[in-house]
Amino acid sequence: MKRDILKRFDLTGKVAVITGGGGELCGAMAEALGMMGVRVAVLDIDLEKAEARSLTINHSGGIAKPFQCDVLNMDQVRDCYEEIRSLWGPPEFLINGAGGNNPRGSTSDEFFDPEKLPGPETQSFFDLNPDGFRQVFDLNFMSIFLVTQVFSRGMVEMGKGSIVNISSMSAFTPLTKVAAYSAAKAAVSNFTRWLAVHFSRTGLRVNALAPGFFMTEQMKFLNIDQKTGELLPRAHKVIAHTPMGRFGEPDDLIGALIWLLSDASSFVTGVVVPIDGGFSSYAI
């Protein structure tokens, strides 16, 4: 019985593609999969980051290869797919992790104050740059549409596969200020469920992880005073609304990721799993 259970989690020899694989969260996922015997294609727009992550995996005894890929460029996505398929065969796993935010898609204040005079450091809803808003939305949502359209075809042809999209807490309840990012992540969760139903009779499963607040380098810049090292007021609010009382660490995502990729979740599709220390469950 024990062997049967453990076998369900065995990913040895599988091929996984992970976009944004040079980043902190997806990079940790890539390394964990490499340790489990998965051949990992690390896709990132920054080739140096993809190479560094692949090198770490290979030095640890895993198998990984870096690919430079702009996930909004369909030609590059197709080229990556063909190269990976020629190298290892059609990937069975896809982790859509590329994403990010941009100040042009965010307001400077939580609440609109009609009496507050506009200034160089003030950006209200009426000041949001349409191109900046679109760039954030496209990076976080359209990239998933484009990459999945290319990589899921091989999975459907094989009659098996698992896609894990990276959503966010902002998909459940939109976070203040980050208008474009919140809208995009809500679209990711909705699209995940749509794809799960659409592919439900092909052997391909589609799910998502919704990380809470993780102290990545970007989050450190936004939540820590660069001079004093102290948490900024917004960071204190996050901790106060996280029952477990801490920020997430990259490794906190690994268990749920492996579960969703493996046969242990063979009857699970269309779910968005919060990895948030209880943030989404807490109401005062």
QUIJO-V349339 format. One record per pair of residues at least 4 apart in sequence whose ideal C-beta (glycine too) atoms are under 8 Angstrom apart, sorted by the first residue. I is the first residue (numbers start at 0). J is the second residue. Records with the same first field share a line. If there is no record, write none. Layout:
I->J  J
This chain:
0->4
1->5
2->6
3->7
4->8  263
5->9
6->262
7->261  262  263  265
8->257  258  261  262  263
9->261
10->15  32  35  36  37  92  257  260  261
11->35  36  37
12->36  37  38
13->36  37  38  91  92  260
14->37  38  40  83  87  88  89  90  91  92
15->29  32  37  38  39  40  90  91  92  93  94  260
16->40  42  79  83  90  92  93  94  150
17->25  28  29  32  39  40  41  42  93  94  96
18->25  42  43  68  70  94  95  96  97  142  146
19->24  25  42  43  70  96  97  98  165
20->25  26  28  29  39  40  41  42  43  49  52  96
21->25  26  41  43  45  47  48  49  51  52  65
22->26  43  48  96  215
23->27  213  215  216  249
24->28  96  165  210  213  215  249  252
25->29  94  96  97  165
26->30  41  48  52  249
27->31  249  250  252  253
28->32  94  96  249  252  253  256
29->33  39  41  52  53  56  63
30->34  52  55  56  59  61
31->35  250  253  256  257
32->37  39  61  92  257  260
33->37  39  56  57  59  61  62  63
34->59  60  61
35->257
36->61
37->61  62  92
38->62  63  64  87
39->53  56  61  62  63  64
40->63  64  66  79  83  87  90
41->49  52  53  56  63  64  65  66
42->49  66  67  68  70  79  97
43->48  49  52  65  66  67  68  97
44->67  68  69  70  97
45->49  67
46->50  65  67
47->51
48->52
49->53  65  66  67
50->54  65
51->55
52->56  63  65
53->57  63  64  65
54->58
55->59
56->61  62  63
57->61  62  63
64->83  86
66->79  82  83
67->75
68->72  75  76  79
69->75
70->76  97  138  142  145  146
71->137  138  141  142  145
72->76
73->77  145  149
74->78
75->79
76->80  145  146  149  150
77->81  149
78->82
79->83
80->84  90  149  150  153
81->85
82->86
83->87  90
84->88  89  90  153
89->153  154  156  157
90->150  153  154  160
91->154  157  159  160  161
92->160  161  162  163  260
93->146  147  150  151  154  160  161  162  163
94->162  163  164  165  256
95->142  143  146  147  162  163  164  165
96->165
97->138  142  146
98->138  139  142  165  183
99->135  138  139  217
100->104  105  135  177  179  180  217
101->105  131  134  135  179
102->122  131
103->127  128  130  131  132  134  135
104->127  128  131  132  134  135  136  177  178  179  180
105->122  127  176  177  178  179  180
106->111  122  123  124  126  127  175  176  178
107->120  121  122  123  176
108->112  115  121  123  176
109->175  176
110->175
111->123  124
115->121  123
116->121
117->121  123  126
121->126
122->126  127
123->127
124->178
127->131  132  178  179
128->132
129->133
130->134
131->135  179
132->136  178  179
133->137  179
134->138
135->139  179  180  183
136->140  141  179  182  183  186
137->141  142
138->142  183
139->143  180  183  184  186  187
140->144  183  184  186  187  190
141->145
142->146
143->147  164  187  190
144->148  190
145->149
146->150
147->151  162  194
148->152
150->154
151->155  160  162  194  198  203
152->156
153->157  160
154->159  160  162  201  202  203
155->160  198  201  202  203
157->202
158->201  202
159->202  203
160->202  203  204
161->203  204  205  206  259  260  261  264
162->194  203  204  205  206
163->206  207  208  256  259  260
164->187  190  191  205  206  207  208
165->187  207  208  210
166->170  184  187  188  191  207  208  209  271
167->180  181  184  187  209  210
168->172  174  209  210  211  212  273  275  278  279
169->173  174  177  180  181  184  185
170->181  184  185  187  188  209  271
171->188  209  273  279
172->279
173->177  178  181  182  185
174->180  181
177->181
178->182
179->183
180->184
181->185
182->186
183->187
184->188  209
185->189
186->190
187->191  207
188->192  207  209  271
189->193
190->194
191->195  205  206  207  269  271
192->196  269  271
193->197
194->198  205
195->199  204  205  206  268  269
196->269
198->203  204  205
199->268  269
204->259  264  265  267  268
205->268  269
206->259  264  267  268  269  270  271  272
207->270  271  272
208->252  255  256  259  271  272  274
209->271  272  273  274  275  279
210->247  252  274  275
211->241  247  273  274  275  276  278  279
212->218  237  241  246  247  275  278
213->218  246  247  248  249  251
214->218  219  222  246  247  248
215->219
216->220
217->221
218->222  246
219->223
220->225
221->231  233
222->230  231  233  234  237
223->228  229  230  231  234
224->228  229  230  231
230->234  235  238
231->235
232->236
233->237
234->238
235->239
236->240
237->241  246  278
238->244  245  246
240->278  281  283
241->245  246  275  276  277  278  281
242->276  277  278  280  281
243->276  277
244->276
245->276
247->251  252  274  275  276
249->253
251->274
252->256  274
253->257
254->258
255->259  272  274
256->260
257->261
258->263  264
259->264  267  272
260->264
273->278  279  280
275->279
277->281
